[in-house]
Amino acid sequence: MAAATEGTPMTEQEITLTEILTAREERVAIQNALLAEYKAPVISFTMNIAGPVKVTDLTHRAFLWGMDQLRLGLLQNKMKVLKEFSRNLPTGDEGYFSVDAPAEQVKSLCVRIEEDDQYLGRFFDMDVIGLNGCKLERGVERACIVCGKPGRDCASRRLHTVSELQSATSSNLRSGFLFLDRAQISALATRALLEEVAVTPKPGLVDRANSGAHRDMDFFSFQASAAALSAYWGRCFYENAWRNALRNAPDPGDAQTPAETFAALRPLGMAAERRMLLATGGVNTHKGAIFTLGVLCGAIGRLWTAETGFPDVDSILNEAAAMTRETLAQELPAARWNTAGEGLYQKYGVRGIRGQVADGLPAVRSVSLPAFRALLARGLDRNHAASVTLLHLIAAVEDTNLLHRGGPEGAAWARAQAKSLLAGSEPPAPEAIAALDEAFIERNLSPGGCADLLAVTLFLDSLEAAGKPSLPG
């Protein structure tokens, strides 16, 4: 995952040649001390950054990503780490690993990490020091980041200015993180849909046990739909959000307003609906999620920066509200009641999932996300925690699907049943939720709106975790 920096932006500091040479001597001393204590090869990881400023938010995030890749590579290759630590200094970030493995194999791993990522890896300087105290050579010369020619020749002849090197560094790092984060958004949103349908039991909904109160869809319908939508989330993040955000526009006058971004997302959503219907044979499995998660991915794109990565949950929900509030306030009263949701608004004044998004998803912010995290903290596994979280949503939300199928009486009955299960001091057991599932099926009730909100909950929870290193340091 693309780990982001935490806290406030760091202060950039220019470094003198004397400070650079002193830092180099300190690194050698640390390397020698690790060799003497652990009797094992040492990885000394630094960033290759041109110019007098060696550490910025952008380079620090790249360093964290590189540390994560080293941890993962060592784990995959069953190379035992005897010692690991890092230092964040004005002269540059430094990471150290003492590794119980042949130095040549460790060096081969480091070169693969440096070469595999064409954007970020070019700036990784992963030295491996053998037991004899000598640095192993990488064998393959690196290309210049400006012109692509052999880098050693360009460096020795000083063919490029510091300004050119800094510009190429910034461009490569930003492109690298945009690529990584776009892929991450797509993966996390798809995972949320797959997790939501897999959560079992879910009263009235499709899960691994049954198809709930539905006759035209099953567990495999939802899997096919989720796969068909996998590329859509990244497009919402990138194509009509990030590149048009105010802070990234060449001319601020050309930047999209939040409402304009929402309007630009709509054709993508319509195309995604067609892909969903093709995958399911015309069955609506994820129409609500296409709208809700699509808006959230667009909001993330508007707020995204290469330096910080994904924004926090509150900022995302506030941005989603800003994108949709004005448009939906105009459209709902003027709707022609062609959909069940619009008809329910006319009859009962219930705005459904569109109203939730326009208000900043209060059911997620104040109900489901706190409940889900509290349940996980109590030791429940992800499936059980999500199953109970769905009950919290059913108890708190005016679900238009419940209202459409059961009328006000059916919706009120569903809320009362969920509240009754949640009344005890302990989370309701899966068996009790499964019994409620049978009752929902008998009454032909399905809380589809709450299912969409559960998917959002799972997505935002995973998104927050994505900003942290995936392996312990």
C-alpha positions as CSV (number, residue, x, y, z in Angstrom):
1,M,0.0,0.0,0.0
2,A,1.1,3.6,-0.5
3,A,1.8,4.6,3.0
4,A,1.3,8.3,3.6
5,T,3.1,10.7,5.9
6,E,1.3,11.6,9.1
7,G,0.9,14.8,11.0
8,T,1.6,18.4,9.8
9,P,3.8,19.1,6.8
10,M,7.5,18.9,7.6
11,T,9.8,21.9,7.4
12,E,12.1,21.6,4.5
13,Q,15.7,22.3,5.4
14,E,18.7,23.0,3.1
15,I,21.8,20.9,3.9
16,T,25.5,21.8,3.5
17,L,28.2,19.6,2.0
18,T,29.8,19.3,5.4
19,E,26.5,18.0,6.9
20,I,26.1,15.5,4.1
21,L,29.7,14.1,4.6
22,T,29.1,13.9,8.4
23,A,25.9,12.0,7.8
24,R,27.7,9.6,5.5
25,E,30.3,8.9,8.2
26,E,27.6,8.3,10.8
27,R,25.9,5.8,8.4
28,V,29.2,3.9,8.0
29,A,29.6,3.8,11.8
30,I,26.0,2.4,12.2
31,Q,26.6,-0.2,9.5
32,N,29.8,-1.4,11.2
33,A,28.2,-1.5,14.6
34,L,25.3,-3.7,13.2
35,L,27.8,-6.0,11.5
36,A,29.8,-6.4,14.7
37,E,26.6,-7.1,16.8
38,Y,24.6,-9.4,14.5
39,K,27.2,-10.9,12.3
40,A,24.9,-10.6,9.3
41,P,24.6,-8.5,6.1
42,V,23.2,-5.0,6.5
43,I,20.8,-3.1,4.3
44,S,21.4,0.6,4.4
45,F,18.5,2.3,2.7
46,T,18.5,6.0,1.8
47,M,16.8,8.2,-0.9
48,N,18.8,9.5,-3.9
49,I,17.5,13.1,-3.9
50,A,19.3,15.9,-5.8
51,G,19.7,19.4,-4.4
52,P,20.3,20.9,-1.0
53,V,16.9,19.8,0.4
54,K,17.0,16.1,1.1
55,V,13.7,15.5,2.9
56,T,10.2,16.7,1.9
57,D,6.8,15.3,2.6
58,L,6.9,13.7,-0.9
59,T,10.4,12.1,-0.5
60,H,9.5,10.9,3.1
61,R,6.3,9.2,1.8
62,A,8.4,7.5,-0.9
63,F,10.9,6.4,1.8
64,L,8.1,4.8,3.9
65,W,6.9,3.0,0.8
66,G,10.4,1.7,0.2
67,M,10.6,0.5,3.8
68,D,7.3,-1.3,3.3
69,Q,8.6,-3.0,0.1
70,L,11.8,-4.1,1.9
71,R,9.8,-5.7,4.8
72,L,7.5,-7.4,2.3
73,G,10.4,-8.7,0.1
74,L,12.3,-10.0,3.1
75,L,9.2,-11.8,4.4
76,Q,8.4,-13.3,1.0
77,N,11.9,-14.6,0.6
78,K,12.0,-16.0,4.2
79,M,15.0,-13.8,5.1
80,K,14.9,-13.3,8.8
81,V,15.3,-9.7,10.0
82,L,17.5,-9.6,13.1
83,K,17.3,-5.8,13.6
84,E,15.4,-3.0,11.9
85,F,15.2,0.7,12.6
86,S,15.1,4.1,10.8
87,R,16.1,7.7,11.3
88,N,14.4,10.8,9.9
89,L,17.2,13.4,9.6
90,P,17.4,16.7,7.7
91,T,20.3,15.0,5.7
92,G,17.9,12.3,4.5
93,D,15.8,9.4,5.7
94,E,17.8,6.3,6.7
95,G,16.6,2.7,7.1
96,Y,18.7,-0.2,8.4
97,F,18.1,-3.9,8.4
98,S,20.3,-6.7,9.7
99,V,19.3,-9.8,7.7
100,D,20.1,-13.4,8.3
101,A,20.7,-14.4,4.7
102,P,23.6,-14.5,2.1
103,A,24.6,-11.0,1.1
104,E,24.3,-11.8,-2.6
105,Q,20.7,-12.8,-2.2
106,V,19.8,-9.8,-0.1
107,K,21.4,-7.5,-2.8
108,S,19.5,-9.3,-5.5
109,L,16.3,-8.6,-3.7
110,C,17.2,-4.9,-3.2
111,V,17.9,-4.5,-6.9
112,R,14.6,-6.0,-7.8
113,I,12.8,-3.6,-5.5
114,E,14.7,-0.6,-7.0
115,E,13.9,-1.8,-10.6
116,D,10.3,-3.0,-10.2
117,D,8.8,0.4,-9.7
118,Q,9.7,2.7,-12.6
119,Y,8.6,5.8,-10.8
120,L,9.6,5.4,-7.1
121,G,12.3,2.7,-7.2
122,R,14.6,4.9,-9.2
123,F,15.2,7.0,-6.1
124,F,15.8,4.1,-3.7
125,D,19.4,3.6,-2.7
126,M,19.5,0.2,-1.0
127,D,23.1,-0.6,-0.2
128,V,24.0,-4.0,1.1
129,I,27.1,-4.4,3.2
130,G,28.6,-7.9,3.4
131,L,30.3,-9.5,6.4
132,N,33.6,-8.2,5.1
133,G,32.4,-4.6,5.5
134,C,32.3,-4.0,1.8
135,K,29.3,-2.7,-0.2
136,L,28.1,-5.1,-2.9
137,E,27.8,-3.6,-6.4
138,R,24.4,-3.7,-8.1
139,G,25.8,-4.8,-11.5
140,V,23.2,-2.9,-13.6
141,E,23.8,0.8,-14.1
142,R,20.9,3.0,-13.5
143,A,19.5,5.4,-16.1
144,C,19.4,9.1,-15.7
145,I,16.0,10.4,-14.5
146,V,16.1,13.3,-16.9
147,C,17.3,11.9,-20.2
148,G,17.3,8.1,-19.7
149,K,20.9,7.7,-20.7
150,P,23.4,5.9,-18.3
151,G,23.2,7.9,-15.1
152,R,26.8,7.7,-14.1
153,D,27.9,9.5,-17.2
154,C,25.4,12.3,-16.8
155,A,26.3,12.7,-13.1
156,S,30.1,12.8,-13.7
157,R,29.7,15.3,-16.6
158,R,27.0,17.3,-14.8
159,L,24.8,17.4,-17.9
160,H,21.7,18.4,-16.0
161,T,21.1,21.3,-13.7
162,V,19.9,20.8,-10.1
163,S,16.6,22.4,-11.1
164,E,16.1,19.8,-13.9
165,L,16.9,16.9,-11.5
166,Q,14.5,18.3,-8.9
167,S,11.7,18.7,-11.4
168,A,12.2,15.1,-12.7
169,T,12.3,13.8,-9.1
170,S,9.0,15.5,-8.2
171,S,7.3,14.5,-11.5
172,N,8.3,10.8,-11.1
173,L,7.3,10.6,-7.4
174,R,3.9,12.3,-8.0
175,S,3.2,10.0,-11.0
176,G,4.2,7.0,-9.0
177,F,1.9,7.7,-6.1
178,L,-1.0,8.7,-8.4
179,F,-0.6,5.3,-10.1
180,L,-0.4,3.4,-6.8
181,D,-3.2,5.2,-5.1
182,R,-5.5,4.9,-8.1
183,A,-4.9,1.1,-8.1
184,Q,-5.5,1.1,-4.3
185,I,-8.8,2.9,-4.6
186,S,-10.1,0.4,-7.2
187,A,-8.9,-2.5,-5.0
188,L,-10.4,-1.2,-1.8
189,A,-13.8,-0.3,-3.3
190,T,-14.0,-3.7,-5.0
191,R,-13.0,-5.4,-1.8
192,A,-15.8,-3.5,0.0
193,L,-18.4,-4.9,-2.3
194,L,-17.1,-8.4,-2.1
195,E,-16.9,-8.1,1.7
196,E,-20.4,-6.8,2.0
197,V,-22.0,-9.6,0.1
198,A,-19.9,-12.2,2.0
199,V,-21.0,-10.9,5.4
200,T,-23.2,-13.6,6.8
201,P,-25.9,-13.6,8.2
202,K,-27.6,-10.4,6.9
203,P,-31.4,-10.1,7.4
204,G,-33.2,-10.1,4.1
205,L,-30.0,-9.7,2.0
206,V,-28.0,-11.9,-0.3
207,D,-25.1,-13.5,1.7
208,R,-23.2,-16.8,1.7
209,A,-26.1,-18.6,3.3
210,N,-29.0,-17.6,1.0
211,S,-30.4,-15.0,-1.3
212,G,-32.4,-13.2,1.3
213,A,-35.7,-11.8,0.2
214,H,-34.5,-11.8,-3.4
215,R,-35.6,-14.1,-6.3
216,D,-33.5,-12.7,-9.1
217,M,-30.0,-12.6,-7.6
218,D,-27.6,-14.6,-5.6
219,F,-24.1,-14.6,-4.1
220,F,-22.5,-15.2,-7.5
221,S,-24.5,-12.3,-9.1
222,F,-22.9,-9.9,-6.7
223,Q,-19.4,-11.3,-7.3
224,A,-19.9,-10.9,-11.1
225,S,-21.1,-7.4,-10.5
226,A,-18.2,-6.4,-8.3
227,A,-15.7,-7.6,-10.8
228,A,-17.4,-5.7,-13.6
229,L,-17.2,-2.5,-11.6
230,S,-13.6,-2.8,-10.5
231,A,-12.1,-0.3,-12.9
232,Y,-14.9,2.3,-12.3
233,W,-13.7,3.4,-8.9
234,G,-10.2,4.3,-10.1
235,R,-11.8,6.4,-12.9
236,C,-13.9,8.3,-10.4
237,F,-10.8,9.0,-8.4
238,Y,-8.6,10.1,-11.3
239,E,-10.3,11.1,-14.5
240,N,-12.9,13.6,-13.3
241,A,-11.7,14.5,-9.8
242,W,-8.0,14.8,-9.0
243,R,-6.7,16.3,-12.2
244,N,-9.5,18.9,-12.2
245,A,-9.2,19.8,-8.5
246,L,-8.4,23.5,-7.8
247,R,-5.0,22.9,-6.3
248,N,-3.8,21.0,-9.4
249,A,-5.3,23.1,-12.1
250,P,-2.9,25.1,-14.4
251,D,-5.4,27.9,-14.3
252,P,-7.6,28.2,-11.1
253,G,-10.3,29.5,-13.4
254,D,-10.4,26.1,-15.2
255,A,-10.8,24.1,-12.0
256,Q,-14.1,22.3,-11.3
257,T,-16.3,23.2,-8.5
258,P,-17.5,20.3,-6.3
259,A,-20.9,20.3,-8.2
260,E,-19.1,20.3,-11.5
261,T,-17.1,17.3,-10.5
262,F,-20.3,15.5,-9.5
263,A,-21.8,16.3,-12.9
264,A,-18.7,14.9,-14.6
265,L,-18.9,11.7,-12.6
266,R,-22.5,11.0,-13.7
267,P,-21.6,9.7,-17.2
268,L,-19.1,7.3,-15.6
269,G,-21.8,6.1,-13.3
270,M,-24.2,5.5,-16.1
271,A,-21.5,3.5,-18.0
272,A,-20.8,1.5,-14.8
273,E,-24.5,0.7,-14.5
274,R,-24.5,-0.8,-18.0
275,R,-21.5,-2.9,-17.2
276,M,-23.2,-4.1,-14.0
277,L,-26.4,-5.1,-15.9
278,L,-24.4,-6.9,-18.6
279,A,-22.6,-8.9,-15.9
280,T,-25.8,-9.8,-14.1
281,G,-28.1,-10.4,-16.9
282,G,-30.1,-7.2,-16.3
283,V,-30.3,-7.5,-12.5
284,N,-29.6,-4.4,-10.3
285,T,-27.1,-5.6,-7.7
286,H,-25.1,-2.4,-7.1
287,K,-26.9,0.7,-8.4
288,G,-26.8,2.3,-5.0
289,A,-23.2,1.5,-4.5
290,I,-22.3,2.9,-7.9
291,F,-23.7,6.2,-6.8
292,T,-22.5,6.3,-3.2
293,L,-19.0,4.8,-3.6
294,G,-18.5,6.6,-6.9
295,V,-19.1,10.0,-5.2
296,L,-16.7,9.1,-2.4
297,C,-14.0,8.0,-4.8
298,G,-14.5,11.3,-6.6
299,A,-14.3,13.2,-3.3
300,I,-11.1,11.4,-2.5
301,G,-9.6,12.4,-5.8
302,R,-10.5,16.1,-5.2
303,L,-8.7,16.0,-1.9
304,W,-5.8,13.8,-2.8
305,T,-2.2,15.0,-2.9
306,A,0.9,12.9,-3.6
307,E,2.5,14.1,-0.3
308,T,-0.3,13.0,2.0
309,G,-2.1,10.3,0.0
310,F,-5.7,9.6,1.0
311,P,-7.6,12.2,3.1
312,D,-9.3,11.5,6.4
313,V,-12.8,10.1,6.6
314,D,-14.4,13.4,7.8
315,S,-12.9,15.4,5.0
316,I,-14.1,12.8,2.4
317,L,-17.7,12.8,3.8
318,N,-17.7,16.6,3.9
319,E,-16.4,16.8,0.3
320,A,-19.1,14.3,-0.9
321,A,-21.7,16.5,0.7
322,A,-20.3,19.6,-1.1
323,M,-20.3,17.8,-4.4
324,T,-23.9,16.6,-4.3
325,R,-25.9,18.9,-1.9
326,E,-26.9,21.6,-4.4
327,T,-27.7,19.3,-7.3
328,L,-29.8,16.8,-5.3
329,A,-31.7,19.6,-3.6
330,Q,-32.7,20.9,-7.0
331,E,-33.4,17.5,-8.6
332,L,-35.5,15.6,-6.0
333,P,-38.4,18.1,-5.8
334,A,-38.5,18.3,-9.6
335,A,-38.3,14.6,-10.2
336,R,-40.9,12.8,-12.3
337,W,-41.2,9.9,-9.9
338,N,-39.9,7.4,-12.4
339,T,-38.0,5.4,-9.8
340,A,-39.2,3.8,-6.5
341,G,-36.9,6.2,-4.6
342,E,-38.4,9.3,-6.2
343,G,-41.9,8.0,-5.6
344,L,-41.2,7.4,-1.9
345,Y,-39.8,11.0,-1.6
346,Q,-43.1,12.3,-3.1
347,K,-45.2,10.1,-0.8
348,Y,-43.2,10.2,2.5
349,G,-40.5,12.9,2.0
350,V,-37.8,10.2,2.5
351,R,-34.6,11.2,0.5
352,G,-32.9,7.8,0.7
353,I,-29.3,7.3,-0.1
354,R,-29.1,10.5,-2.1
355,G,-30.1,12.5,1.0
356,Q,-27.6,10.6,3.1
357,V,-24.8,11.5,0.7
358,A,-25.9,15.1,0.4
359,D,-25.8,15.4,4.2
360,G,-22.3,13.9,4.4
361,L,-23.5,10.3,5.2
362,P,-24.4,10.9,8.9
363,A,-25.4,7.2,9.3
364,V,-21.9,6.2,8.4
365,R,-20.1,8.9,10.3
366,S,-22.1,8.7,13.5
367,V,-23.5,5.2,13.5
368,S,-22.0,2.4,11.4
369,L,-18.3,3.3,11.4
370,P,-18.0,3.9,15.1
371,A,-20.0,0.8,15.8
372,F,-17.9,-1.3,13.4
373,R,-14.6,-0.2,15.0
374,A,-15.9,-0.6,18.5
375,L,-17.0,-4.2,17.7
376,L,-13.6,-5.0,16.2
377,A,-11.9,-3.5,19.3
378,R,-14.1,-5.9,21.4
379,G,-12.5,-8.8,19.6
380,L,-15.2,-9.7,17.0
381,D,-14.0,-10.9,13.7
382,R,-14.7,-8.8,10.6
383,N,-17.6,-10.9,9.5
384,H,-19.4,-10.8,12.9
385,A,-18.7,-7.1,13.4
386,A,-20.1,-6.2,10.0
387,S,-23.2,-8.4,10.6
388,V,-23.9,-6.6,13.9
389,T,-23.1,-3.2,12.3
390,L,-25.8,-3.8,9.7
391,L,-28.3,-4.1,12.6
392,H,-27.2,-0.7,13.8
393,L,-27.9,0.7,10.4
394,I,-31.3,-1.0,10.1
395,A,-32.2,0.4,13.5
396,A,-31.1,4.0,12.7
397,V,-31.8,4.6,8.9
398,E,-35.0,5.2,7.0
399,D,-34.2,2.5,4.3
400,T,-36.2,3.2,1.1
401,N,-35.9,-0.5,0.1
402,L,-37.7,-1.5,3.4
403,L,-40.2,1.2,2.9
404,H,-40.9,0.2,-0.7
405,R,-41.3,-3.5,0.1
406,G,-43.1,-3.3,3.5
407,G,-44.5,0.2,3.7
408,P,-44.2,2.3,6.9
409,E,-45.4,-0.6,9.0
410,G,-42.8,-3.1,7.6
411,A,-40.0,-0.5,7.9
412,A,-41.0,0.2,11.5
413,W,-41.1,-3.5,12.3
414,A,-37.6,-4.0,10.8
415,R,-36.2,-1.1,12.9
416,A,-37.8,-2.4,16.1
417,Q,-36.4,-5.9,15.5
418,A,-32.9,-4.6,15.0
419,K,-33.1,-2.5,18.1
420,S,-34.4,-5.4,20.1
421,L,-31.4,-7.5,19.1
422,L,-29.0,-4.7,20.0
423,A,-30.6,-4.1,23.4
424,G,-28.4,-6.5,25.3
425,S,-25.0,-5.8,26.8
426,E,-23.3,-8.2,24.4
427,P,-23.3,-8.1,20.6
428,P,-26.1,-10.4,19.2
429,A,-24.9,-13.9,18.2
430,P,-24.9,-15.0,14.6
431,E,-27.6,-17.5,15.4
432,A,-29.9,-14.7,16.5
433,I,-29.2,-12.6,13.4
434,A,-29.8,-15.7,11.2
435,A,-33.2,-16.1,12.9
436,L,-34.0,-12.5,12.1
437,D,-32.9,-13.2,8.5
438,E,-35.6,-15.9,8.2
439,A,-38.2,-13.4,9.5
440,F,-37.2,-10.8,7.0
441,I,-37.4,-13.3,4.2
442,E,-40.9,-14.4,5.3
443,R,-42.0,-10.8,5.2
444,N,-40.2,-10.1,1.9
445,L,-38.1,-7.3,3.5
446,S,-34.7,-6.3,2.3
447,P,-32.7,-3.4,3.7
448,G,-30.8,-2.7,0.5
449,G,-30.0,0.9,1.4
450,C,-28.4,-0.2,4.6
451,A,-26.4,-2.8,2.6
452,D,-24.9,0.1,0.5
453,L,-24.1,2.0,3.7
454,L,-22.4,-1.2,5.1
455,A,-20.2,-1.4,2.0
456,V,-19.3,2.3,2.5
457,T,-18.4,1.5,6.1
458,L,-16.1,-1.3,5.1
459,F,-14.5,0.8,2.4
460,L,-13.7,3.7,4.6
461,D,-12.4,1.5,7.3
462,S,-10.0,-0.2,4.8
463,L,-9.1,3.1,3.3
464,E,-7.9,4.5,6.7
465,A,-5.8,1.3,7.2
466,A,-4.3,1.8,3.7
467,G,-2.5,4.9,5.0
468,K,-0.4,2.9,7.4
469,P,2.4,0.5,6.7
470,S,1.0,-3.0,6.0
471,L,3.8,-4.7,7.9
472,P,5.1,-3.8,11.4
473,G,8.4,-1.9,11.5
